[in-house]
Amino acid sequence: MGDCASLATHALHGLARSGRYGADAGEAGVSARLVWPLSIALVTARSGRADRCRAALASLAGCAESLVAPRRLVSGNRVDVAWTGPDRWLVLAEGWEDPEAPLLEACGENATIVDQSDGRFLLRLHGPKVRACLAKGISIDLHPRVFRPGDSVPVWVTHLQAHLARRDDGSTYDLLGPRAAAGDLWHWLTASAGEFGLDADVPL
C-alpha cells in the first residue's frame, strides 16, 4: 500500500520553483499551486456493482448519490470524487496517509482500488486569464456554458493525457497529470501563461 506522506519528493521537484513566470507587470493572470502531499486513488466498480460503489463514494464525500455522476466532480469531507470514465472515479484527499484503507472500508468488494499517489500530480489553477491559458492546449471546449462548474473529464493537453475539473466556485480548475510527464506539462503551462504572467506556488 502507498503512503503519500512518506513520499520524498513531489513530481515537480527539480523542475519548477515558486515565483513569477513570464510577464511580470501588474497582477498575474494565472496562479498555479501544486497540491502536495496528496493521496490519489483510482476506483473502478466491479461488474454489476457500480451502484453500490457510487453509493459508497457519495457517503465518503458526504453528498447525495445522484451527484456522483458522469462528467462531474463532487467535494466534501476533504475528499474529491472525480468521474474519469464509465464506472471509474479518481478519489483525491489531503491528509490521508494511505488512500487504499478508507476506500477499501467504504467500497469493500464492490470496487478495485489502485493507489496512484506516486504516479500523478495536481495543479490547482485560477486567475482572470486561466481559461485563456488552458484553451491554448486543452482538447475540449472550455466555454462556461459547455464546461460548467463541477465538470470533470479526461483531456489531452497538447499530446499528453491528463484530467481537468472545474471546481464549484467556477473560477478554479484542477489539472491532474501523470508524474512521468510533469516536466512537459509544466513547460506547457509556463509557456501558455507567459503572456499573462504566472504566479507559481511549488513546495520545496
N, C-alpha and C positions, 0 to 999 in steps of 0.2 A: 504494500500500500504506500501511496505517496504521502509525503509530509511537506506541505507547502512552506511551512515555517522554517524548514531546515535547508531550503534552497540557498546555496552560497551566493549566487548572483542572479540578477534578472536578465531578461532577454536583450536589453539594450546596453548592458554593461560593456564598456569599452567602445560603444558605437555612438552614444548620444550623451549629452550633458544638459543640465538645466541652464536656462538663459534665453536670450533673444536670437532668433534666426531671421535672415532676410531683412526687409525694410525695418528700419529702427526709429522712424519718426512717428511720434504720437502713440496712440493705443494700438496694441497688436490686434489684427483682425481675427487671428485664430490662437486659441490656447490649447495645449495638449498636456495631459497628465498621465504618466504611466501608473496604472493602479497595481501596486505590488507591496507586499505579497498578496497573492490572490489564489484561492482554490478554484479550479475549473474541472468539471467532470462532464462527460458525455453520457447521457441516459437514453437508452434505446429500449422501447417497450417490446416485450416478448410477444410472440404470435398470440393474438386473441386477448391480450391483456392491456391494450392501450388505455381503455377507460379507467382501469384500476391504477395504472401508472399516472395518468393525468390527475386523478383524484389525490393521489399521494403527493404529487408535486404542488398541487393547489394548497393542500394542507400545510406543506412545508413553507410556502410563501405567504400563508395566511390570506388567501384570496378565494373567490368563487371559482369552482371548477371550470365554468364556462369561459373564464378569462385565459385559461391555458389552452390557447387556440392557435391554429396555423398563422404564421407570419407575425406572431405577437410576442412581446416581452412583458413579463409581469414581475413586479418587485415587491418584496415585503419581508419582514423579519430578517433584514440584512442579507437577503438572498435574491438573486435574479434568476429567472427561468426564461430562457430564450429559445423559441422554436427554431429548429435548424433543418427540418425536413419531416416527412411523414413519420409520426410516432417517434420522433427524436428531438431531444432538447439538450441545450447546454445549461448547466447549473453553475452559477458563479457566486462565490461567497468570500467576504473578507473575514478573517478571524477563525476560520476552520483549520485545525491542524491536519486533519485527514478528511478529504472530501468524500471518500467512499463510505465511511462509517455512518454518518447521518443519512446518506442516501440509501444505503442498504437497509437501515432501520425503517425508513419511510416506505420504500418501494418493495422490500422483501424480494420474492421470487418473480415479481412482475416485470423486472427490467434487468438489462445488462448494463453495468456501470463501469466506465473506464476513466481513470484519473488522467487528466490532460494538463495538470498544473505546470508540469515541466515543458510541455510541448506548445503552449500558446501563451500569448500575452495580450493585454488590453490597454488601449489608449483611449482616454476619455477626452473628447474634443468639444469645444464650444467657442463662441465668439461671433461677432457680426458677419464675418466672411467665411464661416465654417462650411456652409453649404456650397458656396462658390469654389472653395478649395476642394471639397470632396468630389464635386462634379467634374473635376479635371481628370479623374481616373476611375471613378466608381461606375460599375456596369449597369446601374439601374437609374430610373427616373427619380430624382430627388425632390421634385416639386412638392410643396407642402400638402397639396390635395391628393397626391399619389402615395408618397412615403410619409405616413402620418405619425404623430406621437404614439409611441408604443409599438411601432412596427419593427420587425426583426427578421432579417433574411440573409442567406449566404450570398456573397457577391464576389465579383472579380475586381481587383484593384490592379489596373493595367493587366499584367499576365499572372497575377498572384491570387490564389484563392484566399478569401477572408470572410468575415461575418460582420454585418453592420446592423446596429439597432439605434433607433431614435427614442430617447428616453421621454418619459411622460411630460416633462417640462417643455418639450418641443424644441428647445434650443441646444440640447446636448446630445451628442452622438457617441456611441461606443463602437470602436473599431477593434475587432478581435482578429489577430493574425497568428500564423504559425511561427514558432520561435526560429525555425531554420531560415525564414525569410525576413527576420527582424531588420537586418541592415538594409535590404531593398525597400521594405515598407517605410522605414524612417527616411531614407533618401528621397523617396517619392513624396512623402509628406512635407519635408523641408523645402523641396523644390516647388511643390504646388502651393504652399502657403507663403513662399518667399515674398511675393509682391505685396502681400497684405501685412507681413510681419507675423512671426510665430513666437509665442511665449511658451517655453517648454519647462515642465516640472518632472525631472527624472531623478529618482532616488540614487544616492551614491552606492 
